Amino acid sequence: MADPAGGALDSSEGAPHAHKEKFWALALGSVGVVFGDIGTSPLYAMREALHHARAGGTQALEVLGVVSLVTWALILIVTIKYVVFLMRADNKGEGGTLALTALAQRALGRRSGVVFVLGMLGAALFYGDGVITPAISVLGAIEGLKEAPHVGAALKPMVLPISAGILIVLFMVQSRGTASMARFFGPITAVWFLTLAALGLVHISDDPSIFRALSPHYGVMFLFENGLLGFIILGSVFLAVTGAEALYADMGHFGKAPIRAAWLVLVLPCLLLNYFGQGALVLSNPSAAANPFFHMIPDFAYWPVLVLATCAAVIASQAVITGAFSMTQQAVQLGLFPRIDIRRTSETQAGQIYVPQVNTFLLIGVLILLVMFRSSSNLAAAYGIAVTGSMFIDTLLFYVIVKHMWKRPTWQAALASSAFGLLDIAFLGSNLLKIPQGAWLPLVLGAGLVVMMWTWTRGAQILSEKTRRDSISLAELSEILRARSPHRAPGTAIFLTSDPEVAPVALMHNLKHNKVLHDRNVILTIRTAETPRVKDEDRILIEPINKDFTKVTVAFGFMESPNIPRALGLCRKQGLKFDIMATSFFLGRRSVVPSAQSGMPLWQDKIFIFLMRNAANPTDFYKIPPGRVVELGAQVTV
């Protein structure tokens, strides 16, 4: 991962040059990962906005109004909200809804239920967006086959099968990792943005009066003259800024400065030139409003541009898939999901992970969308609502950061947040009007995920409370053992527990059934920090209790993959030495049965039990040597 601050410069000769080269390499890399989604928006955003305007968007005011709205959406939402303000609210260099949630919790100094629920909603909406983005990006590019010179009509039936084939291959290669290909993402996407700019420049000369759209009053006039229809069109205009939240979410990979430079120097100018070019083309040739992007391409360059558009769409899809894997890892660490099989696909790059269950879920979802909606125009109706919802949640969490972390007066925090909140609400409201056309889908998907996350967190809480009630404290157990010492077994035993104050279930079972206690016993608790990563010197906390027991707390950041043997190796520096391969790890395996009389409703109990049964094995999840693990079970009702 890149150091967002860039680090201190080496004083040796040539270091500033090397630092400058690294900066621009990071900026180029961010173009592929961060801006892929927003970079494919010109394929369909202008077309959809013009399609919903009166007279098919061929009148001058309609065209100028749409281009003006797109321009100011890019400036206000992406540049001002995210690039200027929200990127300042980073969690040790990391961004994204869950990172912002953890930061807000830390700023408050306590666990807030409202902030936790907002984080849960943001994560759920992200997955809704993650299913739609690959489908609309790839389908939007492949639909260019229908406009291909001379053969478009013949290729039209092939659009859906080719799109499905590309997406299936994309998801199938995830398990192999993308590290070898990722270095090409930035250059390919940069070429794509330069192509967008070139196409725009060529067509701006069709009608230079399009530059009038730089004035926001054309957008305002357009909205007022169209009334409710103008409000509906805002939902289509928003398609031009989908992917804006990626600037914030991927901040930790590249750093603030490279992302800001890439946006201001390359991405924003290229997008604006293309949208202005599309507008000028439609002003001079109203029939081009049916599909302005593909009408921009000259015949001699059509196939190369189509191939480049497809590559850009695949890269945009890859970025979303990788983001879903990263989001899942964070959600598991923060306790929103049960343990999930998370595999590393690279030994050298920290962000290269693969989550089989999420990959399968996304693939099935994408294929269902293709079959249900069949065109990017239909998908556009479903697209946007999840993104606007996520952006609104970011704004609400931003209020907490401004007030409690930056220590600003309430009125300042409210003013900053309400300015962005009004924008978010306007776009969210316009997207809600698209619910009958398909926007219900990401909402249903998000609601299902919220129910799952809420069930898991509530069930885990009930289970923890029940275990604490039915257990004795470690101090009380120590007194009992002092009075009546059991048989001693040589070596060290490590007992994993979520509550270090009470005697672990596995320890009590070992005493009850085996009537044995090891010479050395470590009560091990895994804690997830509210920071992305934890330094090695802060990872281990050792608290000796007596000669029989030692408490060890191991902290991992919410973006780290837990590795217990590696972490316990750090105990040597603090004087606690033991051989991992001569140590027994005792895990408590709980068999949960539903109960209608206590805890959650019966249907929720059954969901929780299903999630528990399908959770990843803790031995694999925590990288514990399988030959050193002893599992002791108990039955619990929830």
Phi, psi and omega per residue, in radians:
M1 nan 2.566 -3.138
A2 -1.384 2.576 3.006
D3 -1.425 1.993 -3.075
P4 -1.020 -0.509 -3.116
A5 -1.384 -0.217 3.132
G6 1.499 -0.318 3.112
G7 1.350 2.902 3.119
A8 -1.343 2.522 -3.132
L9 -1.352 2.475 3.030
D10 -1.187 2.463 -3.103
S11 -1.402 -0.112 -3.108
S12 -1.243 2.781 -3.120
E13 -1.123 2.394 3.108
G14 1.589 -0.203 -3.132
A15 -1.078 -0.756 3.099
P16 -1.017 -0.654 3.118
H17 -1.156 -0.743 3.129
A18 -1.111 -0.710 3.119
H19 -1.103 -0.711 3.132
K20 -1.125 -0.712 3.111
E21 -1.107 -0.748 3.122
K22 -1.095 -0.712 3.139
F23 -1.031 -0.853 -3.102
W24 -1.270 -0.477 3.042
A25 -1.155 -0.713 3.082
L26 -1.150 -0.708 3.117
A27 -1.081 -0.747 3.121
L28 -1.152 -0.723 3.103
G29 -1.073 -0.659 -3.133
S30 -1.150 -0.490 -3.136
V31 -1.036 -0.708 -3.123
G32 -1.305 -0.741 -3.024
V33 -1.493 -0.781 -2.987
V34 -1.439 -0.681 -2.942
F35 -1.870 0.184 -3.136
G36 -1.065 -0.784 -3.088
D37 -1.133 -0.896 -3.123
I38 -1.171 -0.425 -3.140
G39 -1.297 -0.341 3.098
T40 -1.638 -0.094 -3.141
S41 -1.033 -0.623 3.129
P42 -1.035 -0.308 3.121
L43 -1.108 -0.551 -3.020
Y44 -2.411 -0.315 -3.019
A45 -1.069 -0.877 -3.109
M46 -1.123 -0.739 -3.140
R47 -1.013 -0.812 -3.088
E48 -1.196 -0.706 -3.139
A49 -1.135 -0.767 3.132
L50 -1.187 -0.611 -3.125
H51 -1.085 -0.625 -3.108
H52 -1.479 -0.220 3.122
A53 -1.292 2.810 3.108
R54 -1.113 2.601 3.116
A55 1.043 0.460 3.091
G56 1.168 0.312 3.078
G57 1.277 0.452 -3.095
T58 -1.752 -0.174 3.096
Q59 -1.381 2.673 -3.047
A60 -1.019 -0.786 -3.107
L61 -1.114 -0.674 3.124
E62 -1.073 -0.822 -3.094
V63 -1.151 -0.872 -3.138
L64 -1.080 -0.676 3.138
G65 -1.117 -0.797 -3.131
V66 -1.131 -0.811 -3.132
V67 -1.105 -0.678 3.110
S68 -1.119 -0.759 3.128
L69 -1.123 -0.731 3.111
V70 -1.090 -0.795 -3.124
T71 -1.021 -0.849 -3.069
W72 -1.335 -0.427 3.014
A73 -1.150 -0.749 3.113
L74 -1.122 -0.651 -3.120
I75 -1.304 -0.847 -3.034
L76 -1.307 -0.804 -3.050
I77 -1.399 -0.930 -3.055
V78 -1.338 -0.938 -3.017
T79 -1.273 -0.945 -3.046
I80 -1.304 -0.926 -3.038
K81 -1.170 -0.937 -3.019
Y82 -1.520 -0.925 -3.039
V83 -1.182 -0.757 -3.063
V84 -1.458 -0.822 -2.986
F85 -1.754 -1.040 -2.945
L86 -1.145 -0.531 3.127
M87 -1.181 -0.211 3.046
R88 -1.331 -0.400 -3.127
A89 -1.607 1.295 -3.116
D90 -1.866 2.630 3.105
N91 -1.769 1.604 -3.066
K92 0.921 0.707 3.111
G93 1.634 -0.247 -3.108
E94 -1.677 2.618 3.090
G95 -2.216 -2.981 -3.108
G96 1.832 2.816 -3.030
T97 -1.053 -0.780 -3.101
L98 -1.242 -0.640 3.064
A99 -1.113 -0.692 3.114
L100 -1.181 -0.633 3.088
T101 -1.086 -0.831 3.124
A102 -1.093 -0.661 3.114
L103 -1.152 -0.724 3.123
A104 -1.129 -0.703 3.099
Q105 -1.073 -0.741 3.141
R106 -1.162 -0.677 3.135
A107 -1.127 -0.636 3.127
L108 -1.290 -0.426 -3.123
G109 1.353 0.197 3.117
R110 -2.738 2.926 3.128
R111 -1.481 1.954 -3.114
S112 -1.710 2.201 3.121
G113 -1.103 -0.659 -3.129
V114 -1.139 -0.814 3.127
V115 -1.100 -0.706 3.137
F116 -1.078 -0.768 3.135
V117 -1.148 -0.680 3.096
L118 -1.070 -0.754 3.095
G119 -1.079 -0.704 3.121
M120 -1.093 -0.784 3.124
L121 -1.114 -0.750 -3.139
G122 -1.080 -0.748 3.124
A123 -1.109 -0.754 -3.131
A124 -1.099 -0.746 3.137
L125 -1.165 -0.570 3.105
F126 -1.042 -0.728 3.132
Y127 -1.159 -0.625 3.074
G128 -1.052 -0.740 3.081
D129 -1.162 -0.660 -3.089
G130 -1.130 -0.455 3.108
V131 -1.375 -0.669 -3.029
I132 -1.396 -0.656 -3.040
T133 -0.973 -0.888 3.128
P134 -1.044 -0.686 -3.097
A135 -1.139 -0.857 -3.065
I136 -1.280 -0.595 -3.125
S137 -1.162 -0.903 -3.101
V138 -1.190 -0.780 -3.136
L139 -1.109 -0.695 3.121
G140 -1.066 -0.637 3.121
A141 -1.306 -0.821 -3.082
I142 -1.169 -0.445 3.088
E143 -1.095 -0.237 3.033
G144 -1.065 -0.362 3.087
L145 -1.043 -0.573 -3.114
K146 -1.173 -0.395 -3.108
E147 -1.773 0.039 -3.079
A148 -1.050 2.379 -3.127
P149 -0.988 2.246 3.002
H150 1.309 -0.523 -3.017
V151 -2.080 0.108 -3.056
G152 -0.988 -0.799 -3.102
A153 -1.100 -0.677 -3.119
A154 -1.223 -0.554 -3.075
L155 -1.526 -0.178 -3.062
K156 -0.938 -0.770 -3.135
P157 -1.164 -0.257 -3.072
M158 -1.513 -0.170 -3.017
V159 -1.037 -0.885 -3.069
L160 -1.160 -0.849 3.126
P161 -1.064 -0.700 -3.140
I162 -1.143 -0.748 3.114
S163 -1.050 -0.802 3.138
A164 -1.099 -0.720 3.137
G165 -1.077 -0.784 3.140
I166 -1.080 -0.762 -3.101
L167 -1.198 -0.677 3.109
I168 -1.086 -0.793 3.121
V169 -1.082 -0.733 -3.128
L170 -1.030 -0.792 -3.131
F171 -1.262 -0.541 -3.127
M172 -1.224 -0.502 -3.107
V173 -1.483 -0.073 -3.093
Q174 -1.045 -0.640 -3.082
S175 -1.156 -0.362 3.132
R176 -1.465 -0.203 -3.110
G177 1.506 2.732 -3.090
T178 -2.083 0.222 -3.077
A179 -1.025 -0.691 -3.080
S180 -1.210 -0.537 -3.116
M181 -1.579 -0.415 -2.993
A182 -1.033 -0.517 -3.102
R183 -1.188 -0.295 3.109
F184 -1.572 -0.256 -3.054
F185 -1.047 -0.822 -3.112
G186 -1.055 -0.950 -3.140
P187 -1.038 -0.736 -3.130
I188 -1.109 -0.793 -3.124
T189 -1.192 -0.586 3.080
A190 -1.108 -0.736 3.076
V191 -1.073 -0.679 3.109
W192 -1.056 -0.810 -3.139
F193 -1.127 -0.689 3.103
L194 -1.144 -0.606 3.073
T195 -1.149 -0.742 3.078
L196 -0.998 -0.773 -3.136
A197 -1.124 -0.755 -3.117
A198 -1.100 -0.776 3.117
L199 -1.084 -0.688 3.125
G200 -1.145 -0.781 -3.135
L201 -1.063 -0.708 -3.135
V202 -1.050 -0.684 -3.006
H203 -1.668 -0.230 3.072
I204 -1.033 -0.574 3.125
S205 -1.171 -0.265 3.081
D206 -1.063 -0.623 3.093
D207 -2.793 1.519 -3.088
P208 -1.047 -0.234 3.129
S209 -1.147 -0.137 3.119
I210 -1.059 -0.391 -3.129
F211 -1.158 -0.198 3.032
R212 -1.076 -0.412 -3.112
A213 -1.178 -0.201 3.051
L214 -1.114 -0.417 3.116
S215 -1.391 2.201 -3.109
P216 -1.159 -0.290 -3.062
H217 -1.185 -0.428 3.063
Y218 -1.145 -0.706 3.090
G219 -1.121 -0.744 -3.134
V220 -1.144 -0.788 3.109
M221 -1.034 -0.753 -3.126
F222 -1.048 -0.772 -3.134
L223 -1.129 -0.769 -3.116
F224 -1.179 -0.713 -3.098
E225 -1.206 -0.484 -3.115
N226 -1.642 -0.175 3.092
G227 1.025 -2.236 -3.132
L228 -1.054 -0.642 3.130
L229 -1.067 -0.679 3.108
G230 -1.095 -0.663 3.113
F231 -1.141 -0.671 3.100
I232 -1.136 -0.694 -3.115
I233 -1.112 -0.494 3.089
L234 -0.956 -0.621 3.105
G235 -1.086 -0.621 3.099
S236 -1.342 -0.648 3.091
V237 -1.056 -0.619 -3.113
F238 -1.072 -0.409 3.108
L239 -0.989 -0.442 -3.121
A240 -1.254 -0.321 -3.099
V241 -2.000 0.086 3.062
T242 -1.087 2.342 -3.033
G243 1.818 -0.128 -3.140
A244 -1.087 -0.617 -3.117
E245 -1.156 -0.282 3.118
A246 -1.156 -0.497 3.064
L247 -0.972 -0.747 -3.083
Y248 -1.386 -0.766 -3.069
A249 -1.128 -0.600 -3.075
D250 -1.714 0.272 -3.073
M251 -1.037 -0.655 -3.094
G252 -1.191 -0.418 -3.125
H253 -1.283 -0.576 -2.994
F254 -2.196 -0.347 -3.083
G255 1.633 2.717 -3.074
K256 -1.121 -0.882 -3.005
A257 -1.067 -0.829 3.119
P258 -1.058 -0.694 3.136
I259 -1.150 -0.762 3.118
R260 -1.088 -0.742 3.140
A261 -1.111 -0.776 -3.138
A262 -1.063 -0.708 -3.128
W263 -1.167 -0.867 -3.021
L264 -1.329 -0.584 -3.069
V265 -1.501 -0.680 -3.019
L266 -2.028 -1.016 -2.898
V267 -1.170 -0.928 -3.107
L268 -1.061 -0.858 3.122
P269 -1.031 -0.710 -3.117
C270 -1.169 -0.727 3.114
L271 -1.107 -0.798 -3.119
L272 -1.103 -0.746 3.118
L273 -1.056 -0.691 -3.126
N274 -1.202 -0.764 3.138
Y275 -1.145 -0.651 3.086
F276 -1.175 -0.654 3.092
G277 -1.116 -0.738 3.099
Q278 -1.093 -0.724 3.130
G279 -1.104 -0.781 3.136
A280 -1.098 -0.687 3.121
L281 -1.070 -0.770 -3.115
V282 -1.213 -0.619 3.085
L283 -1.082 -0.686 -3.110
S284 -1.489 -0.441 -3.103
N285 -2.438 1.476 -3.054
P286 -0.938 -0.496 -3.117
S287 -1.160 -0.340 -3.137
A288 -1.238 -0.204 -3.123
A289 -1.070 -0.388 -3.134
A290 -1.088 -0.599 3.112
N291 -2.815 1.265 -2.943
P292 -1.056 -0.631 -3.075
F293 -1.090 -0.879 -3.065
F294 -1.288 -0.348 3.036
H295 -1.314 -0.286 3.131
M296 -1.268 -0.460 -2.934
I297 -1.411 2.172 3.072
P298 -1.169 2.633 -3.060
D299 -0.954 -0.711 -3.050
F300 -1.162 -0.419 -3.088
A301 -1.858 0.099 -2.970
Y302 -1.058 -0.888 -3.059
W303 -1.190 -0.757 3.071
P304 -1.033 -0.717 3.140
V305 -1.174 -0.676 3.118
L306 -1.098 -0.746 3.100
V307 -1.112 -0.738 3.129
L308 -1.125 -0.711 3.111
A309 -1.088 -0.697 3.111
T310 -1.136 -0.745 3.092
C311 -1.068 -0.751 3.132
A312 -1.103 -0.685 3.133
A313 -1.161 -0.695 3.112
V314 -1.144 -0.730 3.123
I315 -1.131 -0.714 3.091
A316 -1.073 -0.722 3.119
S317 -1.131 -0.735 3.129
Q318 -1.057 -0.719 -3.141
A319 -1.086 -0.691 3.137
V320 -1.207 -0.718 3.122
I321 -1.086 -0.816 3.105
T322 -1.056 -0.690 3.097
G323 -1.092 -0.660 3.115
A324 -1.156 -0.683 3.085
F325 -1.098 -0.797 -3.125
S326 -1.122 -0.742 3.114
M327 -1.061 -0.705 3.135
T328 -1.115 -0.758 3.111
Q329 -1.034 -0.772 3.116
Q330 -1.113 -0.759 -3.101
A331 -1.106 -0.693 3.107
V332 -1.121 -0.801 -3.118
Q333 -1.129 -0.581 -3.129
L334 -1.518 0.020 3.052
G335 1.491 0.253 3.122
L336 -1.446 -0.466 3.134
F337 -2.189 2.731 2.980
P338 -1.190 2.948 3.081
R339 -1.000 2.342 -3.125
I340 -2.197 2.558 3.106
D341 -1.100 1.906 3.133
I342 -2.054 2.066 -3.071
R343 -1.932 2.435 3.068
R344 -1.499 2.317 3.122
T345 -1.839 0.008 3.098
S346 -2.578 2.346 3.118
E347 -1.423 -0.258 -3.040
T348 -1.884 -0.443 -3.091
Q349 -1.897 2.094 -3.026
A350 -1.125 -0.547 -3.052
G351 -1.456 -0.079 -3.069
Q352 -1.495 1.603 3.112
I353 -2.242 2.828 3.134
Y354 -2.394 2.239 -3.133
V355 -2.058 1.743 -3.021
P356 -0.958 -0.767 -3.079
Q357 -1.131 -0.717 3.129
V358 -1.193 -0.686 3.126
N359 -1.055 -0.781 3.129
T360 -1.141 -0.761 3.125
F361 -1.025 -0.802 -3.137
L362 -1.145 -0.755 -3.131
L363 -1.067 -0.825 3.132
I364 -1.074 -0.773 3.138
G365 -1.066 -0.764 -3.131
V366 -1.115 -0.759 -3.125
L367 -1.167 -0.662 3.076
I368 -1.084 -0.730 3.117
L369 -1.073 -0.767 -3.139
L370 -1.050 -0.741 -3.121
V371 -1.215 -0.686 -3.089
M372 -1.266 -0.787 -2.971
F373 -1.735 -0.603 2.945
R374 1.193 -0.203 3.101
S375 -2.625 2.736 -3.133
S376 -1.190 -0.498 3.093
S377 -1.105 -0.763 3.108
N378 -1.181 -0.678 3.127
L379 -1.159 -0.555 -3.130
A380 -1.041 -0.516 3.112
A381 -1.156 -0.570 -3.139
A382 -1.495 -0.327 -3.013
Y383 -1.489 2.531 3.014
G384 1.951 -0.663 -3.033
I385 -1.174 -0.646 3.112
A386 -1.171 -0.677 -3.119
V387 -1.199 -0.778 3.132
T388 -1.100 -0.672 3.093
G389 -1.078 -0.784 3.115
S390 -1.077 -0.733 -3.140
M391 -1.124 -0.676 3.133
F392 -1.154 -0.684 3.096
I393 -1.128 -0.712 3.065
D394 -1.001 -0.700 -3.139
T395 -1.139 -0.746 3.131
L396 -1.119 -0.710 3.107
L397 -1.213 -0.549 3.105
F398 -1.073 -0.618 3.092
Y399 -1.033 -0.754 3.138
V400 -1.091 -0.717 -3.122
I401 -1.134 -0.834 -3.099
V402 -1.070 -0.764 -3.058
K403 -1.338 -0.810 -2.970
H404 -1.724 -0.467 -3.125
M405 -1.703 -0.760 3.122
W406 -1.532 -0.058 3.036
K407 1.006 0.687 3.085
R408 -1.519 2.693 3.073
P409 -1.054 2.699 -3.093
T410 -0.976 -0.714 -3.087
W411 -1.128 -0.626 3.110
Q412 -1.194 -0.760 3.118
A413 -1.089 -0.733 -3.140
A414 -1.165 -0.697 -3.133
L415 -1.127 -0.815 -3.129
A416 -1.102 -0.757 -3.087
S417 -1.291 -0.679 -3.096
S418 -1.193 -0.563 3.110
A419 -1.065 -0.815 3.099
F420 -1.295 -0.599 -3.119
G421 -1.099 -0.656 3.112
L422 -1.110 -0.721 3.063
L423 -1.053 -0.837 -3.123
D424 -1.056 -0.765 -3.106
I425 -1.132 -0.676 3.121
A426 -1.068 -0.834 3.134
F427 -1.218 -0.657 3.118
L428 -1.121 -0.743 3.114
G429 -1.072 -0.739 -3.131
S430 -1.173 -0.589 3.111
N431 -1.299 -0.516 3.095
L432 -1.119 -0.488 3.099
L433 -1.168 -0.257 -3.133
K434 -1.612 0.152 -3.119
I435 -0.990 -0.789 3.136
P436 -1.107 -0.464 -3.106
Q437 -1.500 -0.061 3.102
G438 2.417 -0.154 -3.139
A439 -1.189 -0.191 3.091
W440 -1.147 -0.466 -3.010
L441 -1.092 -0.957 3.116
P442 -1.113 -0.486 3.101
L443 -1.200 -0.730 3.100
V444 -1.132 -0.770 3.114
L445 -1.063 -0.810 3.126
G446 -1.094 -0.718 3.134
A447 -1.094 -0.718 3.107
G448 -1.071 -0.723 3.134
L449 -1.217 -0.632 3.088
V450 -1.104 -0.758 3.105
V451 -1.044 -0.752 -3.134
M452 -1.117 -0.798 -3.122
M453 -1.160 -0.741 3.137
W454 -1.123 -0.738 3.116
T455 -1.065 -0.768 -3.107
W456 -1.150 -0.814 -3.104
T457 -1.174 -0.716 3.134
R458 -1.180 -0.766 3.133
G459 -1.085 -0.741 3.125
A460 -1.111 -0.651 3.116
Q461 -1.149 -0.795 3.136
I462 -1.081 -0.750 -3.138
L463 -1.092 -0.734 3.136
S464 -1.123 -0.759 3.131
E465 -1.125 -0.716 -3.132
K466 -1.152 -0.741 3.122
T467 -1.084 -0.722 3.139
R468 -1.125 -0.702 3.133
R469 -1.122 -0.662 -3.043
D470 -1.539 -0.002 -3.057
S471 -1.925 2.931 3.028
I472 -1.901 2.721 -3.106
S473 -1.243 2.748 -3.137
L474 -1.131 -0.634 3.130
A475 -1.133 -0.713 3.128
E476 -1.152 -0.704 3.110
L477 -1.104 -0.696 3.140
S478 -1.054 -0.691 3.120
E479 -1.135 -0.724 3.137
I480 -1.101 -0.762 -3.110
L481 -1.205 -0.522 3.111
R482 -1.195 -0.631 -3.128
A483 -1.335 -0.602 -3.092
R484 -2.423 1.592 -3.037
S485 -1.316 2.263 3.108
P486 -1.389 3.116 3.069
H487 -1.153 2.441 -3.099
R488 -1.743 2.346 3.041
A489 -1.882 2.425 3.141
P490 -1.190 2.707 3.064
G491 1.766 -2.984 -3.082
T492 -2.028 2.402 3.045
A493 -2.053 2.320 3.091
I494 -1.967 2.154 -3.125
F495 -1.905 2.042 3.111
L496 -1.428 2.317 3.136
T497 -2.627 2.643 3.086
S498 -1.574 -0.248 -3.125
D499 -2.225 1.715 -3.042
P500 -1.275 -0.128 -3.116
E501 -1.420 -0.396 -3.131
V502 -1.941 2.747 -3.138
A503 -1.180 2.195 -3.129
P504 -1.027 2.573 -3.141
V505 -0.994 -0.749 -3.114
A506 -1.102 -0.633 3.114
L507 -1.165 -0.772 -3.138
M508 -1.129 -0.690 3.108
H509 -1.158 -0.688 3.138
N510 -1.095 -0.712 3.110
L511 -1.226 -0.697 -3.064
K512 -1.235 -0.797 -3.023
H513 -1.667 -0.700 -3.118
N514 -1.636 -0.252 3.140
K515 0.870 0.831 -3.083
V516 -2.477 2.578 3.060
L517 -2.346 2.322 -3.132
H518 -1.245 2.822 3.121
D519 -1.056 -0.713 3.133
R520 -2.205 2.330 -3.095
N521 -2.266 2.167 -3.128
V522 -1.926 2.158 3.060
I523 -1.629 1.868 -2.986
L524 -1.826 2.210 3.099
T525 -2.117 2.309 3.072
I526 -1.683 2.196 -3.126
R527 -2.081 2.365 3.072
T528 -1.681 2.109 -3.134
A529 -1.353 2.816 3.098
E530 -1.591 0.444 3.051
T531 -2.168 2.735 -3.087
P532 -1.100 -0.689 -3.113
R533 -2.436 2.711 3.131
V534 -2.066 2.323 3.098
K535 -1.184 2.631 -3.113
D536 -1.012 -0.632 -3.113
E537 -1.223 -0.310 3.119
D538 -1.829 0.038 -2.981
R539 -1.332 -0.619 -2.997
I540 -1.948 2.336 2.993
L541 -2.190 2.065 -3.109
I542 -1.913 2.244 3.135
E543 -2.263 1.724 3.085
P544 -1.132 2.344 3.119
I545 -1.743 -0.954 3.042
N546 -2.750 -2.923 -3.086
K547 -1.218 -0.291 3.139
D548 -1.580 -0.646 -2.974
F549 -2.199 2.498 3.023
T550 -2.335 2.267 3.053
K551 -1.540 2.328 3.050
V552 -2.243 2.165 3.064
T553 -1.917 2.196 3.121
V554 -1.927 2.169 -3.118
A555 -1.811 2.333 3.031
F556 -2.180 2.544 3.047
G557 -1.286 2.798 -3.075
F558 -1.268 -0.079 3.056
M559 -1.972 0.243 3.139
E560 -1.797 2.640 3.019
S561 -1.611 2.053 -3.073
P562 -1.107 2.346 3.066
N563 -2.388 1.703 -3.015
I564 -1.161 -0.834 -3.137
P565 -0.997 -0.714 3.125
R566 -1.140 -0.712 3.134
A567 -1.164 -0.726 -3.114
L568 -1.183 -0.386 3.058
G569 -1.068 -0.411 3.128
L570 -1.308 -0.273 -3.129
C571 -1.095 -0.460 -3.117
R572 -0.997 -0.676 -3.118
K573 -1.123 -0.393 -3.130
Q574 -1.813 0.215 3.014
G575 1.608 -0.002 3.104
L576 -1.754 1.839 -3.038
K577 -1.998 2.313 2.989
F578 -2.765 2.727 -3.125
D579 -1.585 2.035 -3.113
I580 -0.960 -0.697 -3.071
M581 -1.365 -0.054 3.049
A582 -2.059 0.352 -3.094
T583 -2.023 2.424 3.085
S584 -1.729 2.312 3.081
F585 -1.781 2.130 -3.139
F586 -1.818 2.133 3.133
L587 -2.031 2.387 3.050
G588 -1.556 2.113 3.091
R589 -1.844 2.020 -3.080
R590 -1.722 2.253 3.045
S591 -1.679 1.966 -3.006
V592 -1.708 2.316 3.077
V593 -2.081 2.506 -3.081
P594 -1.312 2.666 3.069
S595 -2.493 2.174 -3.109
A596 -1.321 -0.297 -3.043
Q597 -1.506 -0.339 -3.059
S598 -2.310 2.718 3.033
G599 1.235 -2.168 -3.033
M600 -1.597 2.906 3.010
P601 -1.014 2.744 -3.045
L602 -1.019 -0.714 -3.116
W603 -1.110 -0.595 3.128
Q604 -1.294 -0.626 3.062
D605 -0.994 -0.764 -3.088
K606 -1.156 -0.641 3.077
I607 -1.128 -0.775 -3.122
F608 -1.081 -0.754 3.132
I609 -1.118 -0.710 3.090
F610 -1.057 -0.760 3.131
L611 -1.127 -0.707 3.134
M612 -1.110 -0.758 -3.104
R613 -1.155 -0.495 -3.097
N614 -1.731 0.081 3.092
A615 -1.191 2.648 -3.141
A616 -1.134 2.556 3.094
N617 -1.053 2.238 -3.117
P618 -1.043 -0.516 3.110
T619 -1.036 -0.806 3.131
D620 -1.268 -0.734 -3.047
F621 -1.094 -0.708 -3.100
Y622 -1.664 0.115 3.083
K623 1.049 0.650 3.113
I624 -1.457 2.392 3.088
P625 -1.005 2.087 -3.038
P626 -0.989 -0.583 -3.102
G627 -1.232 -0.152 -3.104
R628 -1.861 0.160 -3.019
V629 -1.812 2.359 3.007
V630 -2.115 2.168 3.131
E631 -1.864 2.288 3.101
L632 -2.160 2.211 -2.994
G633 -1.765 2.795 3.051
A634 -2.660 2.622 3.132
Q635 -1.733 2.324 -3.103
V636 -2.315 2.491 3.057
T637 -1.774 2.537 3.058
V638 -2.178 nan nan
